[in-house]
């Protein structure tokens, strides 16, 4: 692939060092894409279940677990469904 740059309005080929730097930038961007996509998916869930609500549900569920009470019997199904979807996406977080 040919790499060029614009210098004083003229297209000029990049040097080997400039090409290497540009390719490193492109590789870093490409490597960060899965995390950025995951973050966008997580952000999209925040309108239904903000992080603080997720944390509250986690805490209440763990407190109720010892007594054998299910939180899903006391919370609207739509909220529990959105919570479960968010937890699924959270568990899909890419490494890195």
C-alpha positions as CSV (number, residue, x, y, z in Angstrom):
1,X,0.0,0.0,0.0
2,X,1.3,3.4,-0.9
3,X,1.3,6.1,1.8
4,X,1.3,9.7,0.9
5,X,1.0,13.0,2.7
6,X,0.1,16.5,1.7
7,X,2.9,19.1,1.9
8,X,2.2,22.6,0.8
9,X,-0.7,21.4,-1.2
10,X,1.3,18.7,-3.0
11,X,1.0,14.9,-2.6
12,X,4.4,13.6,-1.4
13,X,5.3,9.9,-0.6
14,X,5.9,9.2,3.0
15,X,9.3,8.1,4.2
16,X,9.8,4.6,5.5
17,X,9.9,5.9,9.1
18,X,6.6,7.8,8.5
19,X,5.0,4.7,7.0
20,X,6.1,2.6,10.0
21,X,4.7,5.2,12.4
22,X,1.4,5.4,10.5
23,X,1.1,1.6,10.4
24,X,1.7,1.4,14.2
25,X,-1.1,4.0,14.7
26,X,-3.4,2.0,12.5
27,X,-2.6,-1.3,14.3
28,X,-3.2,0.4,17.7
29,X,-6.5,1.7,16.5
30,X,-7.5,-1.7,15.1
31,X,-6.5,-3.4,18.4
32,X,-8.7,-1.0,20.4
33,X,-11.8,-1.5,18.2
34,X,-13.3,-4.5,20.1
35,X,-13.2,-2.7,23.4
36,X,-14.7,0.5,21.9
37,X,-17.5,-1.5,20.4
38,X,-18.1,-3.3,23.7
39,X,-18.2,0.1,25.5
40,X,-20.7,1.4,23.0
41,X,-22.9,-1.6,23.6
42,X,-22.6,-1.1,27.4
43,X,-23.5,2.6,27.1
44,X,-26.6,1.7,25.1
45,X,-27.9,-0.4,28.1
46,X,-27.5,2.6,30.5
47,X,-30.8,4.1,29.6
48,X,-32.6,1.1,30.9
49,X,-30.3,0.0,33.7
50,X,-27.7,2.6,34.9
51,X,-24.6,1.2,36.6
52,X,-25.8,2.2,40.0
53,X,-29.1,0.3,39.5
54,X,-27.1,-2.7,38.4
55,X,-24.9,-2.5,41.5
56,X,-28.0,-2.2,43.7
57,X,-29.6,-5.3,42.2
58,X,-26.3,-7.2,42.6
59,X,-26.1,-6.2,46.3
60,X,-29.7,-7.0,47.0
61,X,-29.5,-10.3,45.2
62,X,-26.5,-11.4,47.2
63,X,-28.2,-10.3,50.5
64,X,-31.3,-12.2,49.6
65,X,-29.5,-15.3,48.4
66,X,-28.8,-16.5,52.0
67,X,-32.5,-16.4,52.8
68,X,-33.5,-18.1,49.6
69,X,-35.7,-15.2,48.4
70,X,-35.6,-14.4,44.7
71,X,-35.5,-10.7,43.8
72,X,-37.1,-11.4,40.4
73,X,-40.4,-12.0,42.3
74,X,-40.3,-8.4,43.6
75,X,-39.0,-6.4,40.6
76,X,-40.7,-5.8,37.3
77,X,-39.9,-8.4,34.6
78,X,-38.7,-5.6,32.1
79,X,-36.1,-4.4,34.6
80,X,-34.8,-7.9,35.3
81,X,-34.7,-8.7,31.6
82,X,-32.7,-5.5,30.9
83,X,-30.5,-6.3,33.9
84,X,-29.8,-9.8,32.6
85,X,-29.0,-8.4,29.1
86,X,-26.6,-5.9,30.6
87,X,-24.8,-8.6,32.7
88,X,-24.5,-10.7,29.6
89,X,-22.8,-7.9,27.7
90,X,-20.7,-7.0,30.7
91,X,-19.3,-10.6,30.7
92,X,-18.4,-10.3,27.0
93,X,-15.8,-7.6,27.8
94,X,-12.8,-8.1,25.5
95,X,-9.4,-8.5,27.1
96,X,-7.0,-5.6,26.9
